[in-house]
């Protein structure tokens, strides 16, 4: 039960919590590529984050005293702080969804997420909860990688919400190995790791499908075949948002897997600079959300 030999977080990557206090103003209903399916897929994911991130924090905190290395302890503290901030910011985002007219969907989705997470706390052992955290952190990390490696995707988001998803993606990459490393230290079971990933993927996929559909139904677009087909192609087509995460997803199934086998830390500095430029521009244009140039597509996979 040990971490994959000789693989660890790059020394220059810092896991530092940061409260952003995003203001979601004048957000269009279909803020991602003006596509209802893409938008509501991420809206549905957001509903899981406030309680899901708290679950992750508790799962990691339960075993942190088994780590004596000061660097690792600092990483765990950074992870806990970052996840707490994600919970707060997505809670604000979900309140914005409710104010757009999706109150029933937003509140219902969060209520179901709380119920499912409560069941997980009651039915899973502490080690299984840590395995679930490592698995779901892998999913969020590969989605983050997908977004940051394809600036065209981020450019197609409305600027009033783009910063949230950039910031969240950056931090998911920064701490992508924390729960996994802890799991390897205190559990290390390959069979549990793989079984939990498959179960977590099924549960998350079922949930996001249910609430993507609920949002579409609220918009009265659930019976619009062209809208649905276009959105599904953008998610699952040849270059779909999710399709291109499949190779990264499958790496978790390798016995020798470690999240930092792909060193994508260069994305962190690049996108933090873009966020800082946006914050500076916004501070000088208080009445609007400024457009900040994004990088061109690079190294997509």
C-alpha positions as CSV (number, residue, x, y, z in Angstrom):
1,X,0.0,0.0,0.0
2,X,2.2,2.8,-1.3
3,X,2.3,5.5,-3.9
4,X,3.5,4.8,-7.4
5,X,7.3,4.9,-7.1
6,X,9.1,8.1,-8.2
7,X,5.9,10.0,-9.3
8,X,4.7,13.0,-7.4
9,X,3.4,16.5,-7.9
10,X,5.8,18.8,-9.6
11,X,7.6,20.9,-7.0
12,X,6.5,24.2,-8.7
13,X,2.8,23.4,-8.3
14,X,1.3,25.0,-5.3
15,X,-2.0,23.9,-3.8
16,X,-3.3,27.1,-2.4
17,X,-6.9,27.9,-1.5
18,X,-8.3,31.1,-3.1
19,X,-11.7,32.6,-2.6
20,X,-12.9,34.3,-5.7
21,X,-16.4,35.7,-5.0
22,X,-17.6,35.5,-8.6
23,X,-20.4,37.7,-9.5
24,X,-22.7,36.0,-12.0
25,X,-24.5,38.9,-13.7
26,X,-26.5,38.9,-17.0
27,X,-25.8,35.2,-17.5
28,X,-27.7,33.9,-20.6
29,X,-29.7,30.7,-20.1
30,X,-27.5,28.8,-22.6
31,X,-24.1,30.2,-21.7
32,X,-21.9,27.4,-23.2
33,X,-21.7,27.8,-27.0
34,X,-25.3,28.9,-26.9
35,X,-26.0,25.2,-26.7
36,X,-28.7,24.0,-24.2
37,X,-27.3,20.5,-23.9
38,X,-23.7,21.6,-23.2
39,X,-24.9,24.3,-20.8
40,X,-27.2,22.1,-18.9
41,X,-24.6,19.3,-18.7
42,X,-22.3,21.6,-16.8
43,X,-25.2,23.1,-14.8
44,X,-26.1,19.6,-13.7
45,X,-22.5,18.9,-12.7
46,X,-22.5,22.1,-10.7
47,X,-25.5,21.0,-8.6
48,X,-23.3,18.1,-7.2
49,X,-20.4,20.3,-6.2
50,X,-21.4,22.0,-3.0
51,X,-22.2,18.7,-1.1
52,X,-19.8,16.6,-3.2
53,X,-16.8,18.7,-2.3
54,X,-17.7,18.5,1.4
55,X,-17.8,14.7,1.0
56,X,-14.3,14.8,-0.5
57,X,-13.0,16.9,2.3
58,X,-14.3,14.6,5.0
59,X,-13.1,11.5,3.2
60,X,-9.5,12.9,3.1
61,X,-9.6,14.4,6.5
62,X,-10.5,11.0,8.0
63,X,-7.0,9.7,7.1
64,X,-4.8,12.8,7.1
65,X,-3.3,11.8,10.5
66,X,-1.8,8.8,8.9
67,X,0.5,11.0,6.8
68,X,3.6,12.3,8.7
69,X,5.5,13.9,5.9
70,X,5.1,17.7,6.2
71,X,5.0,18.3,2.4
72,X,2.1,15.8,2.1
73,X,0.3,17.3,5.1
74,X,0.5,20.7,3.4
75,X,-0.9,19.2,0.2
76,X,-3.8,17.7,2.1
77,X,-4.5,21.1,3.8
78,X,-4.4,22.8,0.4
79,X,-6.8,20.2,-1.0
80,X,-9.2,20.7,1.9
81,X,-9.1,24.5,1.5
82,X,-9.5,24.5,-2.3
83,X,-12.5,22.1,-2.2
84,X,-14.2,24.2,0.5
85,X,-13.8,27.2,-1.8
86,X,-15.2,25.2,-4.8
87,X,-18.2,24.4,-2.7
88,X,-18.9,28.0,-1.9
89,X,-18.5,29.3,-5.4
90,X,-20.7,26.6,-7.0
91,X,-23.3,27.3,-4.3
92,X,-23.4,30.9,-5.6
93,X,-23.6,29.6,-9.2
94,X,-26.5,27.3,-8.3
95,X,-28.3,30.2,-6.7
96,X,-27.9,32.1,-9.9
97,X,-29.5,29.1,-11.8
98,X,-32.4,29.3,-9.4
99,X,-32.8,33.0,-10.1
100,X,-32.9,32.3,-13.9
101,X,-36.1,30.4,-13.4
102,X,-34.6,26.9,-12.7
103,X,-35.4,27.0,-9.0
104,X,-37.2,23.7,-8.9
105,X,-34.4,22.0,-10.9
106,X,-31.6,23.6,-8.9
107,X,-33.1,22.9,-5.5
108,X,-34.3,19.4,-6.5
109,X,-31.0,18.5,-7.9
110,X,-29.1,19.6,-4.8
111,X,-31.6,17.8,-2.6
112,X,-31.0,14.6,-4.5
113,X,-27.2,15.1,-4.4
114,X,-27.4,15.5,-0.6
115,X,-29.5,12.4,-0.3
116,X,-27.2,10.3,-2.4
117,X,-24.1,11.6,-0.6
118,X,-25.8,10.9,2.8
119,X,-26.4,7.3,1.6
120,X,-22.7,7.1,0.6
121,X,-21.6,8.2,4.1
122,X,-23.8,5.7,5.7
123,X,-23.2,2.7,3.5
124,X,-19.6,3.0,2.6
125,X,-16.7,2.4,4.9
126,X,-14.2,5.3,5.4
127,X,-11.8,3.5,3.0
128,X,-14.5,3.1,0.4
129,X,-15.3,6.8,0.7
130,X,-11.7,7.7,0.1
131,X,-11.7,5.4,-2.9
132,X,-14.8,7.2,-4.2
133,X,-13.1,10.5,-3.7
134,X,-10.0,9.4,-5.6
135,X,-12.2,8.1,-8.5
136,X,-14.3,11.3,-8.7
137,X,-11.2,13.5,-8.5
138,X,-9.9,11.6,-11.5
139,X,-13.0,12.4,-13.4
140,X,-13.0,16.1,-12.5
141,X,-9.2,16.3,-13.3
142,X,-9.6,14.9,-16.8
143,X,-12.6,17.2,-17.5
144,X,-10.4,20.1,-16.3
145,X,-7.6,19.0,-18.5
146,X,-10.0,18.8,-21.5
147,X,-11.2,22.4,-20.9
148,X,-7.8,24.0,-20.4
149,X,-6.2,22.2,-23.4
150,X,-9.0,23.4,-25.7
151,X,-9.3,27.2,-25.5
152,X,-12.0,27.1,-28.1
153,X,-14.3,25.5,-25.6
154,X,-13.6,28.2,-23.0
155,X,-13.9,30.9,-25.6
156,X,-17.4,29.6,-26.3
157,X,-18.5,30.2,-22.7
158,X,-20.1,33.5,-21.8
159,X,-17.5,35.6,-20.0
160,X,-19.8,36.0,-17.0
161,X,-19.3,32.4,-16.1
162,X,-16.1,31.5,-17.9
163,X,-13.8,32.5,-15.0
164,X,-15.5,30.1,-12.6
165,X,-14.8,27.1,-14.8
166,X,-11.2,28.2,-15.6
167,X,-10.5,28.7,-11.9
168,X,-12.1,25.4,-10.9
169,X,-10.3,23.5,-13.7
170,X,-6.9,25.0,-12.6
171,X,-7.3,23.9,-9.0
172,X,-8.5,20.4,-10.0
173,X,-5.3,19.9,-11.8
174,X,-3.2,21.4,-9.0
175,X,-4.6,18.9,-6.5
176,X,-5.4,16.0,-8.8
177,X,-3.1,13.5,-7.0
178,X,-3.9,14.3,-3.3
179,X,-6.8,11.9,-2.7
180,X,-5.2,9.3,-5.0
181,X,-1.9,9.4,-3.1
182,X,-3.6,9.2,0.2
183,X,-5.7,6.2,-1.0
184,X,-2.6,4.4,-2.2
185,X,-1.0,5.1,1.2
186,X,-3.8,3.8,3.4
187,X,-5.7,1.3,1.2
188,X,-3.8,0.6,-2.1
189,X,-6.3,-2.0,-3.4
190,X,-6.3,-2.0,-7.2
191,X,-9.5,-4.0,-7.3
192,X,-11.3,-1.5,-5.0
193,X,-9.9,1.4,-7.0
194,X,-11.2,0.1,-10.4
195,X,-14.5,-1.1,-9.0
196,X,-15.2,2.3,-7.4
197,X,-14.3,4.2,-10.5
198,X,-16.8,2.3,-12.5
199,X,-19.5,2.6,-9.9
200,X,-18.8,6.4,-9.4
201,X,-18.9,6.9,-13.2
202,X,-22.3,5.2,-13.5
203,X,-23.7,7.1,-10.6
204,X,-22.4,10.5,-11.8
205,X,-23.5,9.8,-15.4
206,X,-27.0,8.8,-14.3
207,X,-27.3,11.9,-12.1
208,X,-26.1,14.4,-14.7
209,X,-28.2,12.8,-17.4
210,X,-31.3,13.1,-15.2
211,X,-30.7,16.8,-14.5
212,X,-29.5,17.8,-17.9
213,X,-32.9,16.4,-19.1
214,X,-34.7,18.3,-16.3
215,X,-33.2,21.6,-17.4
216,X,-34.0,20.9,-21.0
217,X,-37.5,20.0,-20.1
218,X,-37.8,23.3,-18.2
219,X,-36.8,25.1,-21.4
220,X,-39.3,23.0,-23.4
221,X,-36.5,21.7,-25.5
222,X,-36.7,18.1,-24.6
223,X,-38.8,17.4,-27.6
224,X,-36.6,19.2,-30.1
225,X,-34.7,16.4,-31.9
226,X,-32.3,18.8,-33.7
227,X,-31.4,20.6,-30.5
228,X,-30.8,17.3,-28.7
229,X,-28.9,15.7,-31.5
230,X,-26.6,18.7,-31.9
231,X,-25.9,18.8,-28.2
232,X,-25.3,15.1,-27.9
233,X,-22.9,15.2,-30.9
234,X,-20.9,18.0,-29.2
235,X,-20.7,15.9,-26.0
236,X,-20.2,12.4,-27.5
237,X,-19.2,13.0,-31.2
238,X,-15.8,12.4,-32.7
239,X,-14.4,15.6,-31.1
240,X,-16.9,15.7,-28.3
241,X,-16.3,17.3,-24.9
242,X,-16.6,13.9,-23.2
243,X,-15.4,11.7,-26.1
244,X,-11.9,13.2,-25.9
245,X,-11.6,12.5,-22.2
246,X,-11.9,8.7,-22.7
247,X,-8.2,7.9,-23.2
248,X,-7.4,9.9,-20.0
249,X,-10.3,8.2,-18.2
250,X,-8.9,4.7,-19.1
251,X,-5.5,5.4,-17.7
252,X,-6.9,5.0,-14.2
253,X,-7.4,1.3,-14.9
254,X,-3.6,0.8,-15.3
255,X,-2.1,-0.9,-12.2
256,X,0.8,1.6,-12.2
257,X,-1.4,4.7,-12.8
258,X,-0.6,7.9,-11.1
259,X,-2.3,11.3,-11.9
260,X,1.0,13.1,-12.5
261,X,2.2,10.6,-15.2
262,X,0.8,13.4,-17.4
263,X,2.5,16.5,-16.3
264,X,0.1,19.2,-17.5
265,X,1.3,21.7,-14.9
266,X,2.2,24.2,-17.7
267,X,-1.6,24.8,-18.1
268,X,-1.8,26.1,-14.5
269,X,0.6,29.1,-15.0
270,X,-0.9,29.9,-18.4
271,X,-4.5,30.0,-17.2
272,X,-3.7,31.7,-13.9
273,X,-2.1,34.5,-15.9
274,X,-5.3,34.8,-18.0
275,X,-7.5,34.9,-14.9
276,X,-5.3,37.6,-13.4
277,X,-5.6,39.6,-16.6
278,X,-9.4,39.2,-16.5
279,X,-9.6,40.3,-12.9
280,X,-7.5,43.4,-13.6
281,X,-9.6,44.3,-16.6
282,X,-12.8,43.8,-14.7
283,X,-11.6,46.0,-11.8
284,X,-11.2,48.9,-14.3
285,X,-14.6,48.2,-16.0
286,X,-16.9,47.7,-13.0
287,X,-20.0,48.0,-15.1
288,X,-19.2,45.1,-17.5
289,X,-17.4,41.8,-17.8
290,X,-14.5,42.4,-20.1
291,X,-13.3,40.1,-22.8
292,X,-9.7,38.8,-22.3
293,X,-7.9,37.2,-25.2
294,X,-7.6,33.5,-24.8
295,X,-4.8,31.4,-26.2
296,X,-5.2,29.5,-29.5
297,X,-5.7,25.8,-29.4
298,X,-2.5,24.0,-28.4
299,X,-1.5,20.5,-27.8
300,X,-5.1,19.1,-27.9
301,X,-5.5,15.5,-27.4
